[in-house]
Amino acid sequence: MADVSSKSTKVTSSHWGAFEVDVENDRIVATRPFSQDPNPPRISAILPAAVHHHTRVTRPAIRRGWLHGRHREGRGSDTFVELGWDEALDIAAQEIDRVRRDHGNGAIFGGSYGWGSAGRFHHAQSQVHRFLNSIGGYVASFGSYSTGCAQSIMPHVFGVNFLSLLYEHQDGWQTIHDHTKTLVMFGGINPKNSQVSMGGITEHETANWFDRFAAKNMRCINIGPQRTDAPGGCEWLPVRPGSDTALMLALAHVLEHEDLTDRTFLARHTTGFARFRPYLMGETDGIAKSPEWAAPLCGVEAGAIRDLARRMASTRTLITVAWSLQRAEHGEQPYWMSAVLAAMLGQIGCPGGGVGYGYGAIGGVGKSLIGLRGMTFPQLTNPVEATIPVARIADMLRKPGEAYDFNGRRTPYPDIRLIYWAGGNPFHHHQDLNALHEAWQKPETIIVNEPWWTATAKRADIVFPATTPFEREDIGRTNLDDYLFHMPRLIPPQGEARDDYAIFADLAERLGAGEQFTEGKSAEAWIAQLYGEYRDLAADAGVEVPDLDTLKDRNWMRLPIQAKGPNRTFFAPFREDPEAFPLGTPSGRIEIFSETVDGFGYDDCPGHPVWLPPSEWLGTATGAAPLHLVSPQPGDKLHSQLESALADVEGARPETLVLHPVDAAARGIGTGDLLRVFNSRGACRARALVSDDITPGVVALPTGAWFGDPGSNIDPHGNPNVLTLDVGTSRLGQGCSAHTALVDVAKLVTHAD
């Protein structure tokens, strides 16, 4: 009898962009780069193994200790009992109802990080929030681990939402190419990071633009602890982590001391320089913020600082600031100070000048497109007013009822009895994971929708198996990309996995909110409705988008939304006429000094930018913890996604730690050696890579390795967040301080052993 098999090839989209997928007999067997992508990511090669991996959650499962006695102990180490869908849904619905009835919806926390899919309908964050709103609301979170600190401080400085600032007010790559003479990159611009985006990025162009910059002899200066944070060919100015604000202040001091400040721009477009200048020049504290003052703090020679300031003042200069700088204690300061420095140069609003945030952080920043709206699953209204900064989850669980400060308000932490998490893995991206593990034992119940048995799923009480984006239909689009994708269901759901929408629809029905959640629509009907609304909005903007059936037939298309003519320029109308186009700040101008922030009375974030050394950096290094740890984004995945399959690759785990030859020699370490990386908060394994591409005294360990099981005195896979400090950036921003951490490193065993 002839062997009959079913084969097909389709294009789909993802956070890493588009790729072709080969399916045979309901299995993904291979992937290939998308034809339109000049620099396709290597990530897609691991997808078949990850989607069909043995760590998939295949049936609803309830932790044994919780099922038989509602015991909180054992999260992370207990076994699970698999149940049928109806029984598991009944139990979950009854527990949710008990908590909202006995404690109110303010005792429910809705957790999600939103990176579950590039598809617009099956967006985990929208799904869980709509469900919880349909049953009475939940405690929400503000911001993200990536930009939470910036989202708090930048509206005080520029008067716009930070994400709007990021996506709508920054120069495109073409404008930078045509006008910028000096590109000063605090934290670098790393093409590795720009391989991903929330809604996917199809043409990965960042590296190509740097080739073009080099061809026209643009000076590109990478300021940071790692040479590899910018493309090859860029100049590297090594600085110590946590010292960027001191360097910016020294550059500003040169401008003011040598009369290079653009006083006309300051007078017309800013407010508060007169309050800031005495601090800069040392009149208020007796310490002039000169290059000589900054040099020992930053590890940069005073002459080099002075030369750079003069270069910046004499050429069209764009200052860029990586997101990593605000993911540290006092992360508000380099973001605010970069705006002040750019204002003193007077080039804000000039093509290719001023300051920009997040170039290279995600793909799409730097593309100049006509933004289209739509394709957003409505989340309904949340009746619960309580909101916490996203990075303060562990504090919330540890300190219910305790008051805390955040961006001018003082409120108590809610008393959370139930967590519902869908999309994301907090035991990857939160800091001080050992402490989070302890705090995670506090709630009465934790429910998780998850495709894989991540550390978060293992620490849940009820786990529902969720589909991956390859097991359901969706539409892929984002305002940062000019491609539109129909994302077909490529394979059947693995095991008994269901879409988040189906899970929440069943729970909502049991809780008397089925009609409110679904409005009587299937997933397919919602996709058709959202797409139709998007198409109508596109037509209003003069853009023709095909009907849904046509898109399904075509699979993908490039939309005609490329901006014509000169690229947009950061605040150009404001520069031309600040009275006619004022900013959204109280003064209508760039606020070098903020009366609002000053009025909060925060000593860790006063009314203008200042140098505040972090509690852990090379300036406070000790014999027990002499090295500064930075934890960059991984190059082989997004956050911790696909880690199950990546960890199977021979030699891939534990993760690789980069350290300087001087630090390696002092410890007898060579490339390939197994290491113990440790401090008072925890320890993890790593594999050494000795390189002079990192500053002495600094070590780099990427994020993303799955956190191990509790009870071990060392994380086996190399998750740096067992080492990082879980404190807010300040009382204003309360962002994460992942890059504030001192550690030591010791050889565990040689690779030869």
ABEGO torsion letter per residue (X at the ends): XBBBBBBBBBBBBBAAEBBBBBBBGGBBABBBBBAABABBBAAAAAAAAAAABAABBABBBBBAAAAAAGBABGBGABBBBBBBAAAAAAAAAAAAAAAAAAAEAAABBBBBAGAABABAABBAAAAAAAAAAAAGEBBBBBEBAAAAAAAAAAAAAAGBBAAAAAAAABBBAAAAAAABABBBBBGEBBAAAAABBAAEBABBAAAAAAAAAAAAGBBBBBBEABAAABBBGBBBBBBBBGAAAAAAAAAAAAAAAAGABBAAAAAAABBGAAAAAAAAAGAAAGBBBBAAAAAAAAGBBAAAAAAAAAAAAABBBBBBBBAAAABBBGAAAAAAAAAAAAAAAGABGBBGBEBBBGBGABBGBGBBBBBBBEGBBBAEBBABABBBBAAAAAAAAABBGBBBBBGGBBBBBBBBABBBBBEEBAAAABBGAAAAAAAAAABABBBBBBABBBAAAAABABBBBBBBAAABBBBBBBAABABBBBBBBABBBBEABBBAAAAAAAAAAAAGAAAAAAGGBBAAAAAAAAAAAAAAAAAAAGBBBBBAAAAAAAGBBBBBABBBEBBBBBGAAAAABAAABBBABAAGBBBABBAAAAAAGBAABBABBBBBBBABBAAABBAABABBBBBBBBAABBEABGAAAAAABBGAOBBBBBBBAAAAAAAGBBBGBBBBBBBAAEBBBBBBBBBAABBBGBBBBBBGBBBBBBGBABBAAGBAAAABBBBBABAAAGBBAAABBBBBBBBABBAAX
